[in-house]
Amino acid sequence: MTAPLLDVQNLSKRFGGLIATDSVNLALPEGELHALIGPNGAGKTTLINQLVGALSHDTGSIKLDGTEIGRLPVWKRVHRGLGRTFQITQLLPDFTALDTVMLAVQSRKGHSFRFFADARRDRAVRAEAEQFLEQIGLGARAQARVGDLAQGERKQLELAAALAGKPRLLLLDEPMAGLGTAESHQMIEQLASLKGKITMLIVEHDMEAVFTLADRVSVLVYGKVIAQGDVEAIKSNEDVRTAYLGEGDI
């Protein structure tokens, strides 16, 4: 069998007496969209932070394409192919949408941000950034200030910036958070268009999005994975119903 792109083995994290991540195992083959679900406080964002390097883990291993990355700083993991979006967007409000994506393109190419004023005249960087904005439906908003964008547009922009890094593995922390119905459906369509092209691990509470998009699902409760499987297996799992999804129709 082909080795998974992301291979997490026995990952654990404690905060004093609290076990935030309890011997988690995850294996994502290349091209899979894997959903991580669970109740509030289950440790989903804590797990994502360990994968990207924003938080150290205590024990276990994190391998990307067969290489151990668990002790590397964030920037080295990014350069090895990790990308990430946030539950609350992390964008500079006074930058334009185009500037934001150009920064991501520059970072991937190894340019220095000290010369960003000159880089704005770099036609190749600009053209590539414009392509990513068009891809996620923000081409007409390229010159808009981030602070003037609607919440759904900011989520789209953050996705465009993440894609501009050309990640092999994209970690998405609640991409539907704060979106209205129409915006959520648009985001689902955009993520669906990426399936098979980028490996994705998505943390999400929106079950419509999860069950529409996911190839497989892992359920995290109190830091421990209690079930893994395809959508139908997760829907019918009694432990998952009891711990998280409830007893009603799913």
N, C-alpha and C positions, 0 to 999 in steps of 0.2 A: 504494500500500500504506500501511496505517496505521503510523505511526512506533512503534518498540518502546517499552515503558515504561522498560526499562533498556537503555541503549546504551553499551557499553564499547568503546573504540577504542584499540588499540595501547598498552595499559597495561603499564608496565614499572617494576620496582623492583630496585635493586641494594643489596647489603650488601657493600661492598668489591668483591672479585672475584667474589662469588656473585650470579648472576642469579636472584633469587627469583621474579620475575614477568617473563615474556619476551614482550612484544608481544601481550598477550591481547586477543582480541576476543570479546565476548558481546553478544547481542541477544535480550532476552526480551520477547515480546509480552504484553500485558495478559492475565492469567488463566492463564498457563503455569506449570507446575511443572517446573523445569529442575534436573537433578541434575549436580553437579560431583564427579567421582570421580578417583582417582589413588592411587598408592602413598604410604606415609608419607614426609614430606619433599618432596612434590611442589609445595608452595606453596599449598595450598587455603585454609588459614586465613589465610595472609598476604594472599591475594587478597580474602577476605571483609573483613579488617581495613581494606584500602584502600577498599573499596566503602562501608563504614560511616563511615570517617574516623578510625578509631583509629590508622591508619598512613598516612603520606603516600606518594604515588607520585612517581616521578621524571619520567616522561613519559606522554603519553596523555591521554585524557579519559573522564569518567564523566558520563553524562547520565541524568537521571530525568525522564521525560515531556517530553523535549526541552530541558530546562534543565541547563546544566553545574553540577554540584555537587561536582566533584572537589577544590575548595579550601575548601569549607565545613567548619566544625567539626562534630563529631558531633551536637550538639543541634539544629543547623539542618537537618541531613539528616533527623533523626528527625521534625522538624516538617514537613518536606516529604514525609514518607510512608515512611521507612525504619524497619523493625523488625528485631530480631535476637535469636536465642537462642545459647547458648554450648555448647561441648562439655562443659565442666564448669560446672554451674549457678552463676549469680552472684546468689544470694539472701541475704537477711538472716535468719539462723537464729532470732532471737528474735521476729521478726514472725509474725503468723498468716498463713495463706494469704489470708484476706480482706484484711488490711492490705496485703499485697504487691500485690494486684491494684488495690486502692483507690489506692495510690501511682501506679500506671500510669495510671489514669483521671484522677487529679489532674494529672499531668504533661501529659497531652493537653489538658486544659481550661485549663492555665496557672495552676493554684492554687499558692500558696506552701506548701512543706513545713514552714515554721516553725509553721504552725497546724494540724498534722496531728491533734492531740488534738481540736480543734474539728471538723475535717473528718470524723472518725469518726462524728459525729452528722449529717453531711450525707446525708439519705436518698436523694437522687438518685445521688450517687457510690456509696453503699453498694449500692443496688439494681442499678446497672450492673455493679459488680464481681461481685456475686452471680450475675448472668446469665452472665458469662464463666466463672466457676467451674463453673456447671452445664453450660455448653457443652462443657467438656473433661472432665467427669465427676468434679469435685472438690467438688460442692455440699455433700456431707455432711461434708467436711473443712475447711469454711470457718474454723472456730475453732482448728484444729490449728496448733501451732507449726511453722514451716518445718523447724527442726532435728529434729522428731519424724517428719517425713514420710519415706516410703521413697524410694529413688532414682527409681523410676518416677513417683511422685507429684510429686517436685520437678521432673522434666522436664515433666510436665503443667502444673504451676504456672507454670513459666517461659514455656511456650507461652501460657497464659492471660494472663499479664502482657504478653506481646508483642502479643497480639490486642487487649488493652485499649487499646493505643495507636492502634488502627484503621489499621494500616499499609497502604499500597498495594503495597509490596514487602517481603516477609518473608525474611530471610536466616537459614537454620537450619544451625548448625554441629554436625554429628553428633548429631541428635536421638535416635538409637538407642543411643548410647554408654552402656555400663553397664547396659543394660536386659536383663531376662530374656526368654525366648521369649514368654510371655503379654503382658508389658509392651510388647514391640516390636510385637506384632500390634495391640495397643490403640492405640499411637501411629500405626501405619500407617493404621488406620481413621480416626483423628482428622484426620490430614493429608489423607487421601482426601476427607473431608467438606468440606475447605476448597478443594479444587481448583475452579478457575473463579471463585472468589469473591475470592481474593487471589493475586497473582503471587508465586511462591516460588522461591528459589534454595537448594537443599539440598546441603550437603556431607555425604557419607555413605559408610561402608565396607560397610554391610550391603547386599549386592547384591539380596537378596530385596526389601528396601524400595525400592531404586532402580528395579528392573525392574517392580515393582508400581505405583509412583507416577508415575514420570517421563514427561512428554510428550516431552522431549528430554534428551540427555545430552552433557556435554562432558568429555573426558578430559584431565587435566593431568598432565604428566610433566616434572620438572625445570623447573617454572615455565612451560612452554609447552603450549598446547592442541594435542594431536596428532590429535584427532578430535572431531567433533560430528555428532549425528544422533539419530534415534529409537532406541528400545531395540533393535530388531532389527538396525539398521545397526551399532550399537556392538557387539552380541554377535558379529556376523560379521566385524568389522574385524580383519584379521590384525595390524596394528600394535598395536592395543589388546590383543589376546591375548598378543602377545610382551612388551609393556611392562608389562602390569598383570594382566589377567584369567587368564593361563595358558592352556595348551593343552588342558585338560580340557573336559568339557561345561559349558556356561554356562547 
